[in-house]
Amino acid sequence: MAGVITRGVLFVHSAPRALCPHIEWAAGNVLGVRVSMDWTAQPAGRGLYRAEYSWQGPQGTGAKLASALRGWSHLRYEVTEDASNGADGARWSHTPDLGIFHAMTDVHGNVVVPEDRVRAALELADPRAMREALDLALGAAWDDELEPFRYAGLGAPVRWLHQVG
């Protein structure tokens, strides 16, 4: 792995059983390693499965993972990439109905809305239009659709934090 190394997590919130090995193969192709995920039933959807995979790779790996899975019908997922030397963190969210959403994130995983997007929303005279513009910038529709699938994973394996410093 050349360049600055970062890490992140691939959260597959829901996938049909038949798609599970294809997700592992796609992630493995991006990461350059064999990926084996611990699939569990997704209580929020009958016949669906969920899994999480912590990854490590060069900056930009999160975007490559999100792109490798983009557009697969019946797949809900999120990819996070932690901030690293010279790069902000990022999150990609995907749902079958909405497609993909990308946002920069701070060190705590909060979506960071660029100043120009905030200024553009403030220029809107209609408060409802302003709210819609900010909801779009924050990815509110993706959060609304993914939230029931995220909560279904509360009993998932613990993600151990890596020591910093």
NUKOL-930127 format. One record per residue: residue number from 1; residue in one letter; x, y, z of N, C-alpha, C, CB in turn. Coordinates in Angstrom, 3 decimals. Glycine has a CB too. Layout:
BEGIN
REC num residu      n.X      n.Y      n.Z     ca.X     ca.Y     ca.Z      c.X      c.Y      c.Z     cb.X     cb.Y     cb.Z
REC NUM      A        X        Y        Z        X        Y        Z        X        Y        Z        X        Y        Z
...
END
This chain:
BEGIN
REC num residu      n.X      n.Y      n.Z     ca.X     ca.Y     ca.Z      c.X      c.Y      c.Z     cb.X     cb.Y     cb.Z
REC   1      M    0.836   -1.173    0.000    0.000    0.000    0.000    0.885    1.240    0.000   -0.953   -0.004    1.209
REC   2      A    0.789    2.037   -1.039    1.598    3.232   -1.155    0.816    4.445   -0.677    2.066    3.427   -2.596
REC   3      G    1.526    5.494   -0.253    0.874    6.730    0.148    0.369    6.682    1.572   -0.260    7.036   -0.776
REC   4      V   -0.435    7.681    1.909   -1.007    7.793    3.247   -2.073    6.719    3.438   -1.606    9.206    3.476
REC   5      I   -1.973    6.021    4.555   -2.917    4.938    4.858   -4.009    5.475    5.772   -2.190    3.723    5.521
REC   6      T   -5.219    5.058    5.501   -6.361    5.404    6.336   -7.152    4.132    6.593   -7.253    6.502    5.665
REC   7      R   -8.194    4.279    7.344   -9.057    3.126    7.622  -10.506    3.561    7.618   -8.695    2.471    8.975
REC   8      G  -11.380    2.597    7.603  -12.805    2.892    7.592  -13.594    1.623    7.795  -13.215    3.573    6.286
REC   9      V  -14.888    1.728    7.570  -15.777    0.587    7.755  -16.754    0.525    6.592  -16.532    0.681    9.107
REC  10      L  -16.975   -0.669    6.105  -18.040   -0.948    5.146  -19.194   -1.547    5.949  -17.556   -1.926    3.983
REC  11      F  -20.307   -0.825    5.988  -21.515   -1.293    6.662  -22.488   -1.736    5.579  -22.146   -0.175    7.583
REC  12      V  -22.738   -3.026    5.470  -23.787   -3.509    4.571  -25.017   -3.663    5.444  -23.392   -4.878    3.839
REC  13      H  -25.968   -2.747    5.264  -27.162   -2.738    6.110  -28.188   -3.773    5.672  -27.793   -1.362    6.103
REC  14      S  -28.281   -4.011    4.360  -29.202   -5.050    3.900  -28.818   -5.513    2.504  -30.653   -4.539    3.912
REC  15      A  -28.807   -6.830    2.353  -28.495   -7.445    1.061  -29.185   -8.805    1.002  -26.942   -7.590    0.855
REC  16      P  -29.703   -9.167   -0.166  -30.235  -10.525   -0.318  -29.086  -11.538   -0.199  -30.975  -10.685   -1.692
REC  17      R  -29.378  -12.715    0.281  -28.356  -13.757    0.495  -27.504  -13.985   -0.767  -29.031  -15.083    0.917
REC  18      A  -28.136  -14.024   -1.929  -27.406  -14.308   -3.173  -26.363  -13.237   -3.497  -28.384  -14.431   -4.333
REC  19      L  -26.526  -12.043   -2.983  -25.606  -10.950   -3.273  -24.399  -10.929   -2.333  -26.338   -9.634   -3.190
REC  20      C  -24.503  -11.589   -1.191  -23.457  -11.534   -0.164  -22.068  -11.917   -0.679  -23.826  -12.441    0.977
REC  21      P  -21.883  -13.039   -1.382  -20.535  -13.358   -1.850  -20.022  -12.355   -2.885  -20.513  -14.754   -2.440
REC  22      H  -20.915  -11.776   -3.661  -20.507  -10.789   -4.668  -19.999   -9.510   -4.000  -21.685  -10.462   -5.614
REC  23      I  -20.607   -9.162   -2.875  -20.148   -7.999   -2.112  -18.746   -8.260   -1.578  -21.123   -7.677   -0.947
REC  24      E  -18.522   -9.453   -1.040  -17.194   -9.810   -0.543  -16.164   -9.775   -1.665  -17.220  -11.199    0.105
REC  25      W  -16.501  -10.288   -2.836  -15.571  -10.288   -3.964  -15.266   -8.861   -4.420  -16.145  -11.107   -5.133
REC  26      A  -16.290   -8.023   -4.505  -16.094   -6.641   -4.934  -15.200   -5.895   -3.947  -17.447   -5.922   -5.076
REC  27      A  -15.462   -6.054   -2.651  -14.640   -5.399   -1.633  -13.212   -5.936   -1.676  -15.246   -5.606   -0.229
REC  28      G  -13.072   -7.231   -1.844  -11.742   -7.836   -1.934  -10.950   -7.320   -3.119  -11.859   -9.337   -2.022
REC  29      N  -11.622   -7.133   -4.248  -10.936   -6.593   -5.428  -10.421   -5.188   -5.174  -11.872   -6.590   -6.636
REC  30      V  -11.198   -4.369   -4.474  -10.769   -3.003   -4.160   -9.625   -3.018   -3.156  -11.946   -2.176   -3.610
REC  31      L   -9.742   -3.847   -2.123   -8.767   -3.855   -1.034   -7.518   -4.685   -1.336   -9.417   -4.375    0.214
REC  32      G   -7.604   -5.537   -2.330   -6.458   -6.377   -2.672   -6.215   -7.515   -1.708   -5.240   -5.545   -2.746
REC  33      V   -7.242   -7.876   -0.941   -7.155   -8.990    0.009   -8.448   -9.789   -0.069   -6.899   -8.477    1.471
REC  34      R   -8.408  -11.009    0.439   -9.625  -11.804    0.516  -10.498  -11.239    1.633   -9.302  -13.314    0.760
REC  35      V  -11.750  -10.953    1.329  -12.681  -10.401    2.312  -13.712  -11.464    2.651  -13.370   -9.107    1.779
REC  36      S  -13.839  -11.729    3.938  -14.850  -12.652    4.439  -15.627  -11.915    5.518  -14.208  -13.983    4.992
REC  37      M  -16.914  -11.769    5.297  -17.741  -11.013    6.222  -18.638  -11.951    7.027  -18.586   -9.981    5.465
REC  38      D  -18.924  -11.561    8.256  -19.784  -12.336    9.149  -21.225  -11.873    8.937  -19.347  -12.172   10.653
REC  39      W  -21.967  -12.565    8.086  -23.332  -12.186    7.716  -24.317  -12.653    8.766  -23.706  -12.766    6.350
REC  40      T  -25.218  -11.749    9.168  -26.278  -12.089   10.104  -27.609  -11.632    9.507  -26.030  -11.434   11.503
REC  41      A  -28.683  -12.254    9.958  -30.006  -11.878    9.464  -30.290  -10.417    9.815  -31.102  -12.807   10.056
REC  42      Q  -30.911   -9.710    8.882  -31.295   -8.311    9.091  -32.760   -8.300    9.554  -31.099   -7.447    7.767
REC  43      P  -32.999   -8.039   10.836  -34.371   -8.083   11.350  -35.314   -7.060   10.707  -34.350   -7.864   12.831
REC  44      A  -34.773   -6.012   10.114  -35.615   -4.971    9.515  -36.152   -5.362    8.139  -34.832   -3.680    9.403
REC  45      G  -35.703   -6.492    7.602  -36.178   -6.911    6.289  -36.102   -8.420    6.129  -35.373   -6.230    5.192
REC  46      R  -37.212   -9.026    5.812  -37.287  -10.486    5.659  -36.384  -10.940    4.510  -38.755  -10.938    5.404
REC  47      G  -35.562  -11.943    4.779  -34.690  -12.518    3.762  -33.458  -11.680    3.460  -35.458  -12.722    2.510
REC  48      L  -33.193  -10.666    4.289  -32.031   -9.807    4.070  -30.973  -10.078    5.124  -32.435   -8.324    4.088
REC  49      Y  -29.713   -9.751    4.776  -28.586   -9.982    5.664  -27.781   -8.703    5.807  -27.699  -11.127    5.144
REC  50      R  -27.032   -8.634    6.915  -26.209   -7.468    7.198  -24.818   -7.924    7.628  -26.860   -6.582    8.291
REC  51      A  -23.847   -7.027    7.460  -22.481   -7.313    7.886  -21.713   -6.009    7.961  -21.785   -8.311    6.922
REC  52      E  -20.588   -6.056    8.687  -19.678   -4.924    8.783  -18.268   -5.428    8.510  -19.771   -4.232   10.182
REC  53      Y  -17.462   -4.576    7.902  -16.079   -4.958    7.626  -15.176   -3.745    7.818  -15.935   -5.532    6.186
REC  54      S  -14.261   -3.830    8.771  -13.273   -2.778    8.979  -12.146   -2.976    7.979  -12.733   -2.786   10.443
REC  55      W  -11.778   -1.900    7.301  -10.755   -1.991    6.269   -9.648   -0.968    6.517  -11.374   -1.783    4.880
REC  56      Q   -8.538   -1.186    5.852   -7.398   -0.278    5.899   -6.835   -0.193    4.492   -6.306   -0.758    6.929
REC  57      G   -6.485    1.019    4.056   -5.939    1.178    2.712   -5.522    2.605    2.452   -6.947    0.740    1.674
REC  58      P   -5.050    2.877    1.245   -4.633    4.239    0.893   -5.824    5.197    0.866   -3.928    4.244   -0.469
REC  59      Q   -5.534    6.491    1.041   -6.583    7.498    0.912   -7.327    7.265   -0.400   -5.990    8.942    0.970
REC  60      G   -8.647    7.414   -0.348   -9.467    7.206   -1.536  -10.070    5.818   -1.631   -8.657    7.466   -2.751
REC  61      T   -9.684    4.926   -0.739  -10.213    3.566   -0.763  -11.717    3.555   -0.500   -9.491    2.698    0.270
REC  62      G  -12.187    4.433    0.375  -13.621    4.502    0.655  -14.423    4.787   -0.602  -13.904    5.567    1.699
REC  63      A  -13.945    5.731   -1.409  -14.629    6.068   -2.669  -14.628    4.880   -3.616  -13.960    7.281   -3.346
REC  64      K  -13.530    4.152   -3.662  -13.451    2.976   -4.539  -14.413    1.880   -4.085  -12.015    2.430   -4.572
REC  65      L  -14.525    1.678   -2.769  -15.470    0.683   -2.253  -16.904    1.077   -2.589  -15.308    0.522   -0.729
REC  66      A  -17.241    2.349   -2.335  -18.598    2.825   -2.625  -18.919    2.673   -4.104  -18.758    4.292   -2.199
REC  67      S  -17.968    2.976   -4.956  -18.182    2.861   -6.404  -18.341    1.416   -6.841  -17.028    3.498   -7.160
REC  68      A  -17.589    0.514   -6.207  -17.656   -0.898   -6.578  -19.028   -1.503   -6.286  -16.581   -1.681   -5.842
REC  69      L  -19.730   -0.952   -5.295  -21.041   -1.487   -4.900  -22.200   -0.656   -5.433  -21.134   -1.566   -3.392
REC  70      R  -21.914    0.485   -5.992  -22.944    1.424   -6.437  -23.856    0.811   -7.500  -22.296    2.691   -6.981
REC  71      G  -25.145    1.073   -7.329  -26.113    0.677   -8.337  -26.629   -0.746   -8.228  -25.524    0.856   -9.653
REC  72      W  -26.146   -1.521   -7.268  -26.659   -2.875   -7.119  -28.037   -2.789   -6.486  -25.700   -3.759   -6.264
REC  73      S  -29.024   -3.314   -7.177  -30.385   -3.240   -6.645  -30.494   -4.075   -5.367  -31.413   -3.725   -7.699
REC  74      H  -31.369   -3.657   -4.502  -31.663   -4.331   -3.233  -30.515   -4.251   -2.228  -31.996   -5.778   -3.493
REC  75      L  -29.576   -3.337   -2.421  -28.427   -3.226   -1.519  -28.442   -1.880   -0.814  -27.105   -3.411   -2.290
REC  76      R  -28.371   -1.925    0.512  -28.237   -0.718    1.331  -26.896   -0.816    2.032  -29.426   -0.565    2.367
REC  77      Y  -26.085    0.235    1.882  -24.775    0.197    2.516  -24.272    1.596    2.817  -23.780   -0.537    1.635
REC  78      E  -23.276    1.646    3.684  -22.534    2.867    3.958  -21.061    2.506    4.018  -23.009    3.547    5.286
REC  79      V  -20.248    3.421    3.550  -18.796    3.288    3.637  -18.293    4.529    4.348  -18.125    3.117    2.213
REC  80      T  -17.446    4.331    5.342  -16.804    5.467    5.989  -15.304    5.397    5.714  -17.094    5.482    7.525
REC  81      E  -14.698    6.571    5.622  -13.240    6.671    5.536  -12.825    7.709    6.563  -12.749    7.061    4.074
REC  82      D  -11.965    7.323    7.482  -11.516    8.229    8.531  -10.632    9.323    7.944  -10.760    7.457    9.624
REC  83      A  -10.619   10.469    8.622   -9.710   11.533    8.238   -8.274   11.026    8.401   -9.957   12.819    9.089
REC  84      S   -7.397   11.485    7.529   -5.995   11.093    7.601   -5.147   12.295    7.200   -5.698    9.856    6.682
REC  85      N   -3.863   12.156    7.278   -2.946   13.260    6.989   -3.237   13.861    5.612   -1.484   12.777    7.061
REC  86      G   -3.733   15.103    5.606   -4.000   15.794    4.348   -5.361   15.548    3.739   -2.990   15.416    3.376
REC  87      A   -6.234   14.788    4.414   -7.560   14.490    3.848   -8.614   14.442    4.949   -7.537   13.148    3.078
REC  88      D   -9.783   15.032    4.640  -10.916   14.939    5.559  -11.489   13.535    5.521  -12.004   15.978    5.205
REC  89      G  -12.322   13.231    6.488  -13.040   11.975    6.471  -14.209   12.072    5.494  -13.534   11.607    7.886
REC  90      A  -14.829   10.922    5.220  -15.942   10.922    4.274  -16.887    9.776    4.592  -15.430   10.815    2.821
REC  91      R  -18.128    9.937    4.104  -19.130    8.877    4.230  -19.913    8.807    2.929  -20.085    9.130    5.448
REC  92      W  -20.138    7.589    2.468  -20.982    7.324    1.305  -22.135    6.471    1.794  -20.184    6.612    0.137
REC  93      S  -23.354    6.869    1.448  -24.552    6.116    1.818  -25.277    5.741    0.531  -25.487    6.946    2.780
REC  94      H  -25.794    4.525    0.478  -26.498    4.070   -0.724  -27.770    3.341   -0.335  -25.597    3.154   -1.579
REC  95      T  -28.845    3.677   -1.052  -30.096    2.929   -0.934  -30.585    2.635   -2.351  -31.181    3.729   -0.103
REC  96      P  -31.376    1.583   -2.518  -31.886    1.267   -3.857  -32.731    2.396   -4.454  -32.711   -0.005   -3.803
REC  97      D  -33.519    3.077   -3.628  -34.410    4.121   -4.136  -33.713    5.446   -4.382  -35.535    4.331   -3.180
REC  98      L  -32.744    5.789   -3.551  -32.126    7.113   -3.621  -30.788    7.138   -4.347  -31.939    7.644   -2.244
REC  99      G  -30.163    5.993   -4.505  -28.825    5.976   -5.091  -27.793    6.321   -4.035  -28.730    6.957   -6.275
REC 100      I  -26.724    7.012   -4.459  -25.606    7.250   -3.555  -25.538    8.701   -3.097  -24.306    6.865   -4.225
REC 101      F  -25.113    8.885   -1.850  -24.902   10.198   -1.253  -23.492   10.218   -0.700  -25.961   10.511   -0.136
REC 102      H  -22.782   11.320   -0.913  -21.431   11.475   -0.388  -21.343   12.754    0.420  -20.394   11.481   -1.524
REC 103      A  -20.653   12.694    1.548  -20.421   13.883    2.366  -19.056   13.774    3.033  -21.541   14.057    3.431
REC 104      M  -18.446   14.914    3.240  -17.230   14.977    4.039  -17.657   14.884    5.500  -16.405   16.295    3.753
REC 105      T  -16.767   14.349    6.355  -17.084   14.206    7.770  -15.941   14.743    8.625  -17.369   12.734    8.116
REC 106      D  -16.295   15.116    9.864  -15.270   15.548   10.805  -14.718   14.327   11.545  -15.841   16.592   11.807
REC 107      V  -13.858   14.565   12.526  -13.227   13.456   13.242  -14.213   12.612   14.044  -12.168   13.989   14.164
REC 108      H  -15.411   13.146   14.279  -16.430   12.406   15.026  -17.442   11.724   14.117  -17.150   13.335   15.972
REC 109      G  -17.287   11.866   12.801  -18.209   11.255   11.857  -19.391   12.123   11.485  -18.702    9.989   12.410
REC 110      N  -19.433   13.368   11.978  -20.511   14.291   11.640  -20.331   14.806   10.220  -20.558   15.465   12.636
REC 111      V  -21.432   14.942    9.492  -21.386   15.491    8.142  -20.988   16.957    8.222  -22.755   15.326    7.420
REC 112      V  -20.051   17.351    7.371  -19.598   18.730    7.282  -20.195   19.326    6.006  -18.023   18.825    7.285
REC 113      V  -20.967   20.390    6.173  -21.591   21.051    5.033  -20.703   22.224    4.631  -23.049   21.527    5.370
REC 114      P  -20.234   22.246    3.375  -19.354   23.335    2.933  -20.044   24.695    3.007  -18.878   23.078    1.508
REC 115      E  -19.246   25.712    3.246  -19.751   27.072    3.398  -20.616   27.519    2.220  -18.597   28.027    3.568
REC 116      D  -20.220   27.189    0.999  -20.999   27.635   -0.160  -22.402   27.023   -0.184  -20.264   27.283   -1.448
REC 117      R  -22.545   25.791    0.299  -23.879   25.173    0.363  -24.751   25.857    1.411  -23.763   23.671    0.678
REC 118      V  -24.156   26.217    2.542  -24.900   26.921    3.583  -25.318   28.297    3.072  -24.052   27.053    4.874
REC 119      R  -24.400   29.014    2.449  -24.714   30.345    1.921  -25.823   30.266    0.857  -23.444   30.997    1.322
REC 120      A  -25.755   29.265   -0.013  -26.786   29.112   -1.047  -28.147   28.847   -0.412  -26.419   27.967   -2.015
REC 121      A  -28.190   28.030    0.635  -29.458   27.755    1.321  -29.986   29.018    1.994  -29.280   26.630    2.365
REC 122      L  -29.096   29.812    2.570  -29.521   31.039    3.242  -30.079   32.075    2.260  -28.354   31.637    4.012
REC 123      E  -29.672   31.995    1.016  -30.160   32.927   -0.003  -31.607   32.651   -0.405  -29.273   32.860   -1.229
REC 124      L  -32.095   31.474   -0.085  -33.469   31.124   -0.440  -34.438   31.882    0.464  -33.698   29.591   -0.325
REC 125      A  -35.382   32.581   -0.142  -36.328   33.394    0.630  -37.344   32.535    1.376  -37.056   34.367   -0.291
REC 126      D  -37.682   31.412    0.803  -38.699   30.525    1.371  -38.059   29.608    2.420  -39.385   29.684    0.251
REC 127      P  -38.499   29.674    3.677  -37.918   28.810    4.714  -38.020   27.318    4.381  -38.602   29.075    6.039
REC 128      R  -39.108   26.931    3.708  -39.265   25.514    3.338  -38.185   25.101    2.327  -40.684   25.259    2.746
REC 129      A  -37.916   25.972    1.343  -36.879   25.682    0.350  -35.505   25.646    1.017  -36.899   26.735   -0.786
REC 130      M  -35.294   26.518    2.007  -34.031   26.525    2.748  -33.859   25.202    3.482  -33.982   27.709    3.746
REC 131      R  -34.918   24.744    4.120  -34.880   23.473    4.852  -34.567   22.316    3.904  -36.224   23.221    5.575
REC 132      E  -35.209   22.298    2.735  -34.975   21.246    1.749  -33.523   21.253    1.270  -35.925   21.414    0.557
REC 133      A  -32.965   22.443    1.039  -31.574   22.545    0.593  -30.607   22.024    1.650  -31.234   23.993    0.247
REC 134      L  -30.863   22.357    2.912  -29.989   21.876    3.987  -30.181   20.383    4.235  -30.255   22.655    5.279
REC 135      D  -31.419   19.890    4.135  -31.655   18.449    4.269  -30.905   17.670    3.190  -33.162   18.141    4.191
REC 136      L  -30.899   18.203    1.966  -30.167   17.552    0.882  -28.665   17.561    1.166  -30.461   18.249   -0.461
REC 137      A  -28.137   18.682    1.643  -26.710   18.785    1.950  -26.297   17.827    3.061  -26.360   20.213    2.347
REC 138      L  -27.211   17.558    3.982  -26.926   16.650    5.099  -27.235   15.188    4.783  -27.715   17.075    6.312
REC 139      G  -27.893   14.931    3.671  -28.260   13.558    3.327  -29.395   13.024    4.174  -27.069   12.658    3.467
REC 140      A  -30.327   13.889    4.557  -31.418   13.506    5.458  -32.262   12.363    4.909  -32.305   14.699    5.729
REC 141      A  -32.536   12.375    3.621  -33.366   11.306    3.043  -32.670    9.952    3.170  -33.678   11.604    1.559
REC 142      W  -31.350    9.920    3.000  -30.596    8.665    3.126  -30.616    8.201    4.583  -29.125    8.846    2.627
REC 143      D  -30.410    9.158    5.516  -30.467    8.793    6.935  -31.841    8.249    7.308  -30.129   10.004    7.814
REC 144      D  -32.901    8.894    6.820  -34.259    8.431    7.128  -34.487    7.006    6.639  -35.294    9.367    6.500
REC 145      E  -34.011    6.697    5.428  -34.228    5.359    4.884  -33.342    4.307    5.555  -33.974    5.364    3.388
REC 146      L  -32.120    4.685    5.926  -31.183    3.714    6.497  -31.360    3.503    8.001  -29.774    4.158    6.224
REC 147      E  -31.963    4.453    8.688  -32.042    4.383   10.147  -32.652    3.086   10.680  -32.837    5.538   10.652
REC 148      P  -33.764    2.585   10.156  -34.296    1.318   10.683  -33.314    0.153   10.505  -35.617    0.981    9.993
REC 149      F  -32.513    0.192    9.455  -31.545   -0.877    9.204  -30.317   -0.722   10.103  -31.122   -0.882    7.724
REC 150      R  -29.954    0.500   10.443  -28.853    0.737   11.381  -29.221    0.224   12.765  -28.501    2.237   11.445
REC 151      Y  -30.434    0.553   13.234  -30.854    0.119   14.565  -30.945   -1.391   14.658  -32.192    0.737   14.924
REC 152      A  -31.263   -2.030   13.577  -31.352   -3.492   13.579  -29.990   -4.117   13.835  -31.923   -4.000   12.249
REC 153      G  -28.929   -3.343   13.644  -27.578   -3.848   13.862  -27.023   -3.573   15.239  -26.669   -3.270   12.861
REC 154      L  -27.860   -3.114   16.169  -27.367   -2.792   17.508  -26.758   -3.998   18.216  -28.490   -2.229   18.346
REC 155      G  -27.188   -5.183   17.870  -26.625   -6.377   18.489  -25.431   -6.919   17.725  -27.677   -7.444   18.601
REC 156      A  -24.925   -6.140   16.755  -23.802   -6.577   15.925  -22.526   -6.645   16.740  -23.615   -5.638   14.733
REC 157      P  -21.512   -7.325   16.199  -20.234   -7.396   16.909  -19.684   -6.003   17.191  -19.218   -8.208   16.100
REC 158      V  -18.941   -5.900   18.276  -18.351   -4.620   18.682  -17.246   -4.228   17.723  -17.804   -4.696   20.121
REC 159      R  -17.201   -2.945   17.358  -16.098   -2.421   16.546  -15.058   -1.855   17.504  -16.593   -1.323   15.521
REC 160      W  -13.901   -2.469   17.542  -12.844   -2.014   18.429  -12.170   -0.801   17.820  -11.820   -3.134   18.694
REC 161      L  -11.960    0.224   18.645  -11.274    1.436   18.193   -9.774    1.181   18.253  -11.670    2.681   19.065
REC 162      H   -9.057    1.748   17.295   -7.610    1.577   17.251   -6.943    2.659   18.090   -7.093    1.619   15.795
REC 163      Q   -5.849    2.288   18.744   -5.136    3.231   19.588   -4.538    4.327   18.714   -4.036    2.516   20.413
REC 164      V   -4.675    5.551   19.178   -4.149    6.705   18.455   -2.882    7.162   19.142   -5.189    7.858   18.384
REC 165      G   -1.911    7.596   18.361   -0.708    8.189   18.959    0.423    7.339   18.776   -0.868    8.462   20.385
END
